[in-house]
Amino acid sequence: MRHLAAALIFAASPAFAGVEEAIDDHILPATAAFEAATEDLARTAQADCRAETLRSAYQDAFDAWMGISHLRLGPLEEDGRALAIGFWPDTRGMVQRTVAGLLADADPVVESPEAFAEVSVAGRGLFALERLLYDDAVSGYGADDYACALATAIARDLHRMAEDIDTEWREDFAATLRTAGKPGNDTFLTDKEAAQALYTALTTGLEFTKDQRLGRPMGTFDRPRPERAEARRAGRSLHNVELSLEALRDLARALATGPTPDTEAAFAAALELAAELDPVLADVAQVQGRFEAEILQQRIEAIQHAVANEIGVTLGVSAGFNATDGD
């Protein structure tokens, strides 16, 4: 009887084991990395907020953001943090208008961290800071200019949010996932619901990279829109695709409860091709460049199929609703 009970526990445990590994091996190291990178960005800005000084720390912070941007649950969704950190796609040009308005008014809101936290999400985060650091019309500001104070306020605000995200994952939400199905857990009523939430983050992350990071600049065959590429001014459009795929592969490995050869091969094939694309995806305006981007989309679709078969099936879950649905 004891052997039967042990066998039943083992059979019921894969989903929970995948959740544990995702938390310990993927999520918590990534939130810590984002907190550390934004702390460095804020410290750098406090010392010298000019664009040429901030760019390296900014790139590091954006790299770290790509490690957690797909985790649209829990702390990232609190207080609209995900949008405040990475307001993209920006379909109406709100970042440009909001940053321009702050600069034109020399809005004193930058003097108070509490007040700046209430500024529109389009005027905060990585994409607002990109405007200041990489837009030729703005980036030549001096140490005494309002733009310098705005850059400092954005960097400080990014670190505040990153610190809150890391703290809340460690002190609260990780335990909420770990105790899924236990008495008193009203967020995840079964351990399968916790696995479902993380699996949905994985599948939606893949969909977002395929449809948004690649699809938006591709536009249509008759009307490509390379100017819509993510973080184009900072030269990171392709880099974001690659980092996103690497982070999602890391999450897939953590969630997997057995060998996933098809998933590994699909990720490798996508990353191999991605390395050959134009850094800002400008080539999607040309026939060959568009063809290569379409093939990369197909390879991401292959990842999705492999993930469903090798990870979703073994966890007993499928893709569900995610906060980015409908973007």
Secondary structure in CASP SS format (residue, H / E / C, confidence):
PFRMAT SS
TARGET T0000
AUTHOR 0000-0000-0000
METHOD secondary structure of the structure
MODEL  1
M C 1.00
R H 1.00
H H 1.00
L H 1.00
A H 1.00
A H 1.00
A H 1.00
L H 1.00
I H 1.00
F H 1.00
A H 1.00
A H 1.00
S C 1.00
P H 1.00
A H 1.00
F H 1.00
A H 1.00
G H 1.00
V H 1.00
E H 1.00
E H 1.00
A H 1.00
I H 1.00
D H 1.00
D H 1.00
H H 1.00
I H 1.00
L H 1.00
P H 1.00
A H 1.00
T H 1.00
A H 1.00
A H 1.00
F H 1.00
E H 1.00
A H 1.00
A H 1.00
T H 1.00
E H 1.00
D H 1.00
L H 1.00
A H 1.00
R H 1.00
T H 1.00
A H 1.00
Q H 1.00
A H 1.00
D C 1.00
C C 1.00
R C 1.00
A H 1.00
E H 1.00
T H 1.00
L H 1.00
R H 1.00
S H 1.00
A H 1.00
Y H 1.00
Q H 1.00
D H 1.00
A H 1.00
F H 1.00
D H 1.00
A H 1.00
W H 1.00
M H 1.00
G C 1.00
I C 1.00
S C 1.00
H C 1.00
L C 1.00
R C 1.00
L C 1.00
G H 1.00
P H 1.00
L H 1.00
E C 1.00
E H 1.00
D H 1.00
G H 1.00
R H 1.00
A H 1.00
L H 1.00
A H 1.00
I H 1.00
G C 1.00
F C 1.00
W C 1.00
P C 1.00
D C 1.00
T C 1.00
R C 1.00
G C 1.00
M H 1.00
V H 1.00
Q H 1.00
R H 1.00
T H 1.00
V H 1.00
A H 1.00
G H 1.00
L H 1.00
L H 1.00
A H 1.00
D H 1.00
A C 1.00
D C 1.00
P H 1.00
V H 1.00
V H 1.00
E H 1.00
S C 1.00
P H 1.00
E H 1.00
A H 1.00
F H 1.00
A C 1.00
E C 1.00
V C 1.00
S C 1.00
V H 1.00
A H 1.00
G H 1.00
R C 1.00
G H 1.00
L H 1.00
F H 1.00
A H 1.00
L H 1.00
E H 1.00
R H 1.00
L H 1.00
L H 1.00
Y H 1.00
D C 1.00
D C 1.00
A C 1.00
V C 1.00
S C 1.00
G C 1.00
Y C 1.00
G C 1.00
A C 1.00
D C 1.00
D C 1.00
Y H 1.00
A H 1.00
C H 1.00
A H 1.00
L H 1.00
A H 1.00
T H 1.00
A H 1.00
I H 1.00
A H 1.00
R H 1.00
D H 1.00
L H 1.00
H H 1.00
R H 1.00
M H 1.00
A H 1.00
E H 1.00
D H 1.00
I H 1.00
D H 1.00
T H 1.00
E H 1.00
W H 1.00
R H 1.00
E H 1.00
D H 1.00
F H 1.00
A H 1.00
A H 1.00
T H 1.00
L H 1.00
R H 1.00
T C 1.00
A C 1.00
G C 1.00
K C 1.00
P C 1.00
G C 1.00
N C 1.00
D C 1.00
T C 1.00
F C 1.00
L C 1.00
T C 1.00
D H 1.00
K H 1.00
E H 1.00
A H 1.00
A H 1.00
Q H 1.00
A H 1.00
L H 1.00
Y H 1.00
T H 1.00
A H 1.00
L H 1.00
T H 1.00
T H 1.00
G H 1.00
L H 1.00
E H 1.00
F H 1.00
T H 1.00
K H 1.00
D H 1.00
Q H 1.00
R H 1.00
L H 1.00
G H 1.00
R H 1.00
P H 1.00
M H 1.00
G C 1.00
T C 1.00
F C 1.00
D C 1.00
R C 1.00
P C 1.00
R C 1.00
P H 1.00
E H 1.00
R H 1.00
A C 1.00
E C 1.00
A C 1.00
R C 1.00
R C 1.00
A C 1.00
G C 1.00
R C 1.00
S H 1.00
L H 1.00
H H 1.00
N H 1.00
V H 1.00
E H 1.00
L H 1.00
S H 1.00
L H 1.00
E H 1.00
A H 1.00
L H 1.00
R H 1.00
D H 1.00
L H 1.00
A H 1.00
R H 1.00
A H 1.00
L H 1.00
A C 1.00
T C 1.00
G C 1.00
P C 1.00
T C 1.00
P H 1.00
D H 1.00
T H 1.00
E H 1.00
A H 1.00
A H 1.00
F H 1.00
A H 1.00
A H 1.00
A H 1.00
L H 1.00
E H 1.00
L H 1.00
A H 1.00
A C 1.00
E C 1.00
L C 1.00
D C 1.00
P C 1.00
V C 1.00
L C 1.00
A H 1.00
D H 1.00
V H 1.00
A H 1.00
Q C 1.00
V H 1.00
Q H 1.00
G H 1.00
R H 1.00
F H 1.00
E H 1.00
A H 1.00
E H 1.00
I H 1.00
L H 1.00
Q H 1.00
Q H 1.00
R H 1.00
I H 1.00
E H 1.00
A H 1.00
I H 1.00
Q H 1.00
H H 1.00
A H 1.00
V H 1.00
A H 1.00
N H 1.00
E H 1.00
I H 1.00
G H 1.00
V H 1.00
T H 1.00
L H 1.00
G C 1.00
V C 1.00
S C 1.00
A C 1.00
G C 1.00
F C 1.00
N C 1.00
A C 1.00
T C 1.00
D C 1.00
G C 1.00
D C 1.00
END
